[in-house]
Amino acid sequence: MAKIAFIGAGSFGFTRTLVKDILTFDRMADAELALMDIDPERLEYSRLACERIVREGNYPAKVTATLDRREALEGADAVLVTILAGSVQVWRHDIEIPKQFGVDTNVGDTRGPSGIFRALRTIPVMVSICKDMEELCPKAVMLNYTNPMAMNCRAMQRSTSVAVSGLCHSVQGTAHMLAHWIGAKPEEIDYVCAGINHLSWFIKFLWKGEDAYPLIRKAMKRKEVYEHEKVRNEMFLAFGYYVTESSGHNSEYNAWFRKRPDLIQKYCLDTSEHTGWNPGEYAYILKHYLAAEKGWKKGIQDWLNDPRPLNLARGHEYAASIINAWLGGETFLFNGNVPNTGLVTNLPPDCCVEIPVFATRGMLNPVYVGALPPQCAALTALQVAVEEMAVEAALTGNPEMVYHAICHDPLTAAVLSLAEIREMVKAMLKKNEKHLPQFKTIKF
């Protein structure tokens, strides 16, 4: 019987989806699903959901739930992490304080001042999970869904011996979007995608073995295609390679689209509602999350009480297939976040890169990619440098390193002086003081 631990199991949507997929594999149908969360109410709802899936699928699996992380981890074969370090009322200041200084971000969970402060709060927790794994389940694989993905994974890979990879939907989601634009079926597409999380590049994109980029350029001339992803499409037209993750995120990762109100109006305000949220307006997203936080129980209760049978067919998440391969099942290829051991030659050694990886029994086997196109590597390497400084700051509690990281953030540097950045960092450190114990002994 395999044991699969879910840390942050109160993430109801993630947990029920992952459990549903995991149980479709024969070698995991009788697994122990060890759920852990710090919120007992959310944990109980997830337990009920998992038990419903087990019951309707007639699986011989066992569901356990605990508030004790070490209990969940002991003897695990795989660990899935979906945590949030701090509530909406904590991380909203990651965006609101920079905006007071003129740095207009949007989602704020991956990089820039907002993503860096989320990393400062989250990295100590992630590393502590790995330290427990080293003791309690040293042969387990950790699959992380928690942002900021690259910084979290880099800190864990640097600090511990645990096999860690991070999973994100942006690679396969973008590949499906591009296939749709050119009239291809996703199963007819092959690609090589490499870089860092949320800033990876499709350095090859093939339809039935032929280069599909000319078709994508042609599709870009259609108004509905161009306006669907203005920021990413502008980046593609400039650099010749398509980048992963949505325009809302990517508008934060460079100096070109959010440094002036007129540019935000032109490129970042999405009225098509194709994503269900506006990737240019933080206020819209905050309203969305506050409403979700306030009304989260109703949706869960509706799902639990729905009399219709569940659809238990396997979905498109990577995690279940990776764990199946790790336990000795079929080899599985995915794009994962791993250390750069000479795999992407023009990004720094040991940084966390997002590249093709083969999962096999007890191993994650990354694929050599070579060099990114120089115009893509320039932006990517800059963000790697920022993230390396942020990880160092999180692990050592050095506030000067936080400042240095944010000084080099492209969007921040486009609108603020060095002195203004220092004042912003001071304000953010003060607001986060009780959430950053590693910084308490160092003056800034």
N, C-alpha and C positions, 0 to 999 in steps of 0.2 A: 504494500500500500504506500503510495507516494504521499508526502505531506507538503501542502502548498500554503504558505503563510501570506496573509493580506494585511499589510501595515497601512493604516488609514482606511480600514474597511468601511467606515462610515460614509465614504464616497459612494453613494448608493448606485449611481448609474454605472460607474466603472466596475464596481464589485460584481453586480449581477451580470453584466455583460461578459466579464472575464470568466466568471464561474460557468456560465452557460456554455462558452466555447471550450473551456478546459474539459468539461465532462463529456464532450462529444468524442474524445479520443479514448480508445479502449484501455490504454495503459494508465489512464487517469480517472476512469469511471468510478473506481472505488477509493479515490483519494480522500485523505483528511483535509478539509478546507478549514484552516485555522484563521479565524477572523479576529483582528485586533484594532481597537480604536480608543481614543481617550474620552470620547463622548458616549456614555452608555446608552442614551436614547437612540442615536444614529446607529450604533453598533447593533442594537436589538432589531431595528428595522432591516438592516442588512442580513442578519441571521434569519429572519423570517423569509426574506426574499430567496436566500440560498436554499433554505429548506423547501420552499415551494418548487424551485427548479429541480432539486433532487427528487422530490415526490412525483412531480408530473413526468419526469424523465425516467422514473423507476430505476434510478441509479443506486448502486450499493455504496455511495459516498457517505462520508460522515462530516457533519458541520459542527464546529466548536466555536465559541466566542469568548473572548477574554479582554480585560483591560490591561493585562500584564503582557508587555511586549516580549519579554524573555520566554514566557510560557508559549506564546505563539511561534517563536522562532526555533525553539529547541527541537532538533532533529529534522528540520525542514529540508526539503530537496530544492525548493524554489521559493523566492520571496518577491512579492509584488508590492510596490510602494506607491501610494496615491495620497500623500499627506499635504496639508496646508499649514505652514507655521505662521499663525496669526489669522484673525478673522478679517472680513471685509473692512471692519472699522479700524483695523491696524494698517492693512496695506493700501487703503485709499490714500493715505498721506504720502505714500511713495510717489504718487502722481500729483496730488494737490500741492505739495510744497514746491516741487520743481516748476509747476505751472505759475505759481506766484512769482517765481524768478524769471519767467519767460520761456521755460523749456516745456513745450506742449507735447506731451506724450499721449498714448492712447490706451493700450492694453497693459503695458508696464510690467510684464511678468518674466521677461527674458533677458534684456540687457538695457543699457542706459542707466541713469540714476535710479529709476524705479526697480529695474531688474536686479541691479547690484544690491540694493537694500533688501530685497526679498532673499537674495542669496546669503547675505550676512546673517539673516534670521534662520535660514533653512539649513545651511551647510553643517552647523554643529549637530543638528538633529540627525541628518543623513549619515554623517560620519559615526555617530554613536550607534546607529542601527547596524552599520557594518562591523563595528567593534564587537557588538553582541553576536553577530553572525560568525565572526572569527572564532569565538568561543563555543557557540551552541550549534552551529551548522556550517562548518568551514567549507564543505564541498558543495554548498548550495549556490545557485546563481541568483543574483538580484536583478530584477527588471524594474526600472524606475520610470514612472510617468510624471514625476513632480518637477515643475519648473522652478527656477531657471535650469533647464536640462543640462546644458554644457557645463555650467559652473558647478552644479551639484555633482555630476558624474566625474568631472576633473578632480574635485576635492576628494571624493571617495576613492578614485583610482590612484591618486597620489598618496593617500594616507593609510590605505588598508590593502590586504591581500585578497579580498573578496572578488569574485568574478562579477563585474558590474557592467551592465549596458543600459542605456536609456532608450525608450521607445517613444516615437512621435508619429502623428498621423500625416504630417505635412508632405512627406515624400510620395506615399501612395496616393494621397488626395490630389496633389498637383499633377501626378502622372495621369490620373483618371480625367482630370479637368482638361489637360492638353489633348488627350486622346479624343474626348468629346468634341473639342473645337475643330479637329481635323476629320471627324467622321470615322474614327477608328474604334474598334472594340478594345477594351483594356487588355485582354488576353493576347492581342496581336502586337502589343508594344513591348519593346525591350529598352533598357536604359542603364546608364551608369551615372549615379548621382553621388557627389562628394563635396565636402566642405565642413561646416559646423552646424549644429542644430539651428533650424530656422534660417540658416544662411548657407544652404547647400545648393549646388549647381548641377543641372543636368548636362554633364559634359558630353554625353551621347544620348540621343533620343531617337529610336528607330521604330519604324512601322514596317512589319514584314521584312526586316533586315535592311531597310533603306533609311537613309537620313531623313527624318521628318521635319527638321527645322525649316526648310523652305515652305512647307505647308503651314507651319505655325506662323511664319511671317505673313503669308497670304491671308490667313484667318484674322490676323491682327488688324487688317484693313476694314473688317466688319465692325460697325459701330458698337453693336451689342457685345462683341468679344473684347474690344479695346476698353470699353467702359466697365466691364465686369471686374477688371483688376488693373486699374490705371497705373498704380505705382509699380507693380511687378512688370507690367507690359512696357512701361517707359524704361525700366532697367534692362529688359530683354532687348529692346530696340537699340539701346546704347551699347550693351556689352556682348550681345549675340548669344547669350546662354540664359536659360530660364532658371529662376531662383525659387526655392521652396518657401513655404509659409505665406500667409495672406498679405495683401497690401497694407492692411491696418498695422500688422506687426512690422513689416519691412519699412514702412514710412518712418519708424522710430530708429532704425539701425544705421541711418546715413544722414548726411547734411543737406539733402537735396529737396525734400518735400514738406517739411514741417517747421522751417525756420521763420516763415512769414505767414500772416493770416491769408494773404492772397494765394499762396501756394497750397495751404491746407484746403482752401475753398476749391481750388482747381483740381487737385489730385486726390484729396483724402476724404472728401465728403461724399459718401456713397448713398445714392437715392434708390438704387435698384433693389435693395433689401435682399439680395441673393444669399447673404450669409445669415440673415436674421438679426444682425446688429449693424450699426453704422461704424465702420472702421476708422472714422475720422473724429468722432465725438466721444470723449471719455465720459461725459455726463450721461450719455445714453447707456453706456456699459455699466456705469455705477448704478444707475436706476435698475437695470436688468438684474444685477447681482444682489442689490438690496431687496428687491422683490422676491428673488429666489430664496434668499436667506430667511425672509419673513414667512414665506408660504411653502417652505420645503416639505412640510409634513403632508399636505393635502395630496400632492402628486404621488408621493410614495404610498399613501394609504389607498388612493385610487388604484394604483397598480396592484397592490397586494389583494385588494378586494374585487378586482375585475374577474367575473366568472368565466370569461372566455379562456380556453386553453392557451398556454404560452407557445410562442414559436421558438422551438428549441434548436433550430438549425444553426450550424456554425456560422459566425459572422466573419469580419475581415480584420479583427485585431491580430497582431503578430504574436502576442505573448503566449497563447495556448500552443501554437505550433512550435515556438522556441522551446518551451518547457518539454513538450513531447519529444523533440529532438535531443534535448539535454538528458532525458531519461532513457534514451536509446532508440527512439522512434526515427521516423524519416528525417533525413537532413533537410534543413530549412534555410533559405536565403532571405535576408531582410536587410534593411538599412538601420544600423545601430550606432550608438555612441561608444567609442572605444579609444584607448590611448593611441597616439600617433607614433608608432614604432617604425618610422620611415615609410609609412603607407601613403601619405600625401606629402610629396617631397618639398613643396614650397610653403608649407606651414610648419610652425616650430615643433621640435621633438617633444613627445609626451603630452602635448595638448590634447584635448578631447575632440576627436573628429567624428563626423557622421558619414559613414561609408558602408559599402556592402559587407556583410558578415554572414558566414555559414555557421549555423548552429548544428553541432553533432553531439554524440554522447559525452557529456561532461566537459565540453569545450565550446568556446566561441572563437571562430577562426576568421579574422578580418582579411579582406582582400586588398592587395597592393593596387593603388590607383595611379600613382605618379603625380605629375604636376597639374595643378589647376591652371586654366588660362590666366595670364598675368593680370588682366583687367578685373578678373573675379578674385584672384588671390589677394590683390591689394586691399580691398575692403574687408575680406575675410580675415586676413592676417592682422589688420588693425583691431578688429573685434576680439581676436584671440589674445592680443597683447593686453587689451582692457580686461578681459576675463581672467587672465593669469594674475594680474595685480589684484583683482577683486577676490579671487580665491585665496591668495596670500593674506590679504587683509582679514578674511573670514576666519582663517586658521590661526592667525597670530594675534588678532585683536589690534592691529596697527591702523589707526585712523588716517595717518598720512597716506597710507597706501590706498585707502578708499578715495581720498582726494585725488591722488595721482591717476587712479583708474578713471574717475569721472572727468578729469581734465582732458583726457584723450577720447572720451565718447564723442563721436562725430556731431550728433545733434546738439549736445551741450556746448561744444566748442564753437559751433556755428552762431550761437546767440549770446554767450556769456563770456566775460573776461575771466582771467584766472582768479582775481580777487572776488568776483561775484560767485564763482564756483565754490570757493572756500566758504563763503557765507551760507550758501545753499547746503553744503555738506554739513556744516555745523548745525543748521536747523534740523536737518534730517537725522543726524546722530542724536540730538537732544530729544526729538520726538520718539525715537526708537530706543531710548536709553534702557528701559526695563526689559526690552526684548533682546538686548545685545550684551549679555554678561561678560563676554570675552573682551569687551572694550573698557571695562570699568576702571582698570588700573592705569590707563594711559590717557594723558591729557591731549587735547587737540585745540 
